[in-house]
Amino acid sequence: MKTSIQTNRKITWCPGCGNFPLLVAAKQAIEELEKEGIKKENIVIVSGIGCHGKISDYLNLNSVNALHGRGIPVMTGAKLANEKLEVIGFFGDGDAYAEGIEHLIHAARRNSNITVLVHNNGVFALTTGQACPTSKKGFKDHTTPFGNPEEPLNPVSLMLEAGATFVARGYVAKINHLKNLIKEAVRHKGFSFVDILQPSFVFNNTFKEYNEKVYEMSEIPKNPSEKAKEKEKIPIGIFHKSAKPVYEDVVREIVK
């Protein structure tokens, strides 16, 4: 679907990749936010290193392709420099939960007024399928041929514990739901985090499993920590939303 913020760059993701519907949801969300009054020139997207990082080539917006795991400091710096900017980050699970996990935790703790969207396919796909922090225990690839010995990281639980004021999970096969989550995340004042289930069709095709297990929560749960740990089914939606002073406002007051 051609939109006003789509570039003419050839999309080079693997056919069937979950990044395609994620791109559609992101484009729709940004265009609807633009109609609500967010100026296109005030939107800045930051991407990292990985398959997801190509998204900055496909969105006709101000963008920065950052060093591996170092995108969130760039986002915080942009927001500190210009409070009018809407800074949206697109990162892979390797970029956010491996190399960059320390920045993710501290941005959540500070309540930096940025939006972090993580393409979580449970594998290092760009480098052809190695196990990553969200790979399932027992996952087999050419670096763990006898099965991954580690328990997977739960990103939603981590962000709840870190103090993020907006925590959500989406699924790329539910485009409209994901679009609305992205819009809510950008509208929120404070640190917004969305873990996006995004299967790698070639290296970790979890579409069938997610289609069977994923369900939409009807409301924000009263006990988000317990809800985030569900295993038989996979809830998607907003787990937590709250308000507290944002990092950039506090810093500006100190400067004054």
Long-range contacts (C-beta under 8 A, 24 or more apart in sequence): 1-27, 3-27, 3-28, 3-31, 4-31, 4-60, 5-30, 5-31, 5-40, 5-59, 5-60, 5-61, 6-58, 6-59, 6-60, 7-57, 7-58, 7-59, 7-60, 9-57, 9-58, 11-54, 11-58, 12-54, 13-51, 13-54, 14-200, 14-201, 14-202, 15-201, 16-201, 16-202, 17-51, 17-200, 17-201, 17-202, 18-119, 18-121, 18-172, 18-173, 18-197, 18-198, 18-199, 18-200, 18-201, 18-207, 19-51, 19-52, 19-54, 19-55, 19-119, 19-172, 19-198, 21-172, 21-173, 21-175, 21-178, 22-55, 22-119, 22-172, 22-178, 22-196, 22-198, 23-55, 23-58, 23-59, 24-175, 25-170, 25-172, 25-175, 25-176, 25-178, 25-179, 25-182, 26-55, 26-59, 26-90, 26-117, 26-179, 26-182, 27-59, 28-175, 28-179, 29-179, 29-180, 29-182, 29-183, 29-186, 30-59, 30-61, 30-88, 30-182, 32-179, 32-183, 33-86, 33-183, 33-186, 33-187, 38-86, 38-186, 42-84, 42-85, 42-86, 43-85, 43-86, 43-88, 44-78, 44-85, 44-86, 44-87, 44-88, 45-87, 45-88, 45-89, 45-90, 46-71, 46-72, 46-74, 46-75, 46-78, 46-87, 46-88, 46-89, 46-90, 47-71, 47-89, 47-90, 47-91, 48-89, 48-90, 48-91, 48-92, 48-95, 48-96, 48-100, 49-92, 49-95, 49-126, 50-91, 50-92, 50-94, 50-95, 50-119, 50-124, 50-125, 50-126, 51-92, 51-119, 51-125, 51-126, 51-200, 52-90, 52-91, 52-92, 52-95, 52-119, 52-198, 53-90, 53-92, 53-95, 55-90, 56-90, 68-95, 68-99, 68-100, 69-95, 69-96, 69-98, 69-99, 69-100, 69-101, 69-103, 70-99, 70-100, 70-103, 71-95, 71-100, 71-103, 72-100, 72-103, 72-104, 72-107, 72-112, 72-114, 72-116, 73-103, 75-107, 75-112, 75-114, 75-116, 76-107, 76-110, 76-112, 76-114, 76-247, 76-248, 79-112, 79-113, 79-114, 79-248, 80-248, 80-251, 83-248, 83-252, 86-115, 86-186, 87-114, 87-115, 88-114, 88-115, 88-117, 88-186, 89-114, 89-115, 89-116, 89-117, 90-117, 90-119, 91-116, 91-117, 91-118, 91-119, 92-118, 92-119, 92-120, 92-121, 92-125, 92-126, 93-118, 93-119, 93-120, 93-121, 93-122, 93-123, 93-132, 93-133, 93-134, 93-155, 94-124, 94-132, 94-133, 96-155, 97-132, 97-133, 97-134, 97-153, 97-155, 98-132, 98-133, 101-133, 104-159, 104-162, 104-193, 105-158, 105-162, 107-191, 108-159, 108-162, 108-163, 108-164, 108-191, 108-193, 109-162, 109-163, 110-191, 110-247, 111-163, 111-164, 111-165, 111-190, 111-191, 111-244, 111-245, 111-246, 111-247, 112-191, 112-246, 112-247, 112-248, 113-189, 113-190, 113-191, 113-246, 113-247, 113-248, 113-249, 114-191, 114-192, 115-182, 115-185, 115-186, 115-188, 115-192, 115-194, 116-191, 116-192, 116-193, 116-194, 117-182, 117-185, 117-194, 117-196, 118-155, 118-193, 118-194, 118-195, 118-196, 119-196, 119-198, 120-155, 120-195, 120-196, 120-197, 120-198, 121-198, 121-199, 121-200, 121-203, 121-204, 121-206, 122-152, 122-200, 122-204, 122-206, 123-200, 123-203, 123-204, 125-200, 125-202, 125-203, 125-204, 128-203, 129-200, 129-202, 129-203, 129-204, 135-204, 139-204, 141-203, 154-228, 154-229, 155-193, 155-195, 156-195, 156-224, 156-228, 156-239, 157-225, 157-228, 157-229, 159-193, 159-195, 160-224, 160-225, 160-228, 160-239, 160-240, 161-225, 164-190, 164-191, 164-192, 164-193, 164-240, 165-190, 165-191, 165-192, 165-240, 165-241, 165-242, 165-243, 165-244, 166-190, 166-191, 166-192, 166-193, 166-238, 166-240, 166-241, 166-242, 167-193, 167-224, 167-238, 167-239, 167-240, 167-241, 168-192, 168-193, 168-194, 168-195, 168-236, 168-237, 168-238, 168-239, 169-194, 169-195, 169-196, 169-197, 169-234, 169-235, 169-236, 169-237, 169-239, 170-194, 170-195, 170-196, 170-197, 170-236, 171-196, 171-197, 171-210, 171-214, 171-234, 171-236, 172-196, 172-197, 172-198, 172-199, 173-207, 173-210, 173-211, 173-214, 174-214, 174-216, 174-236, 177-216, 177-236, 177-237, 181-236, 181-237, 181-238, 184-238, 188-241, 189-243, 189-246, 190-242, 190-243, 190-244, 190-246, 191-246, 197-234, 197-236, 210-234
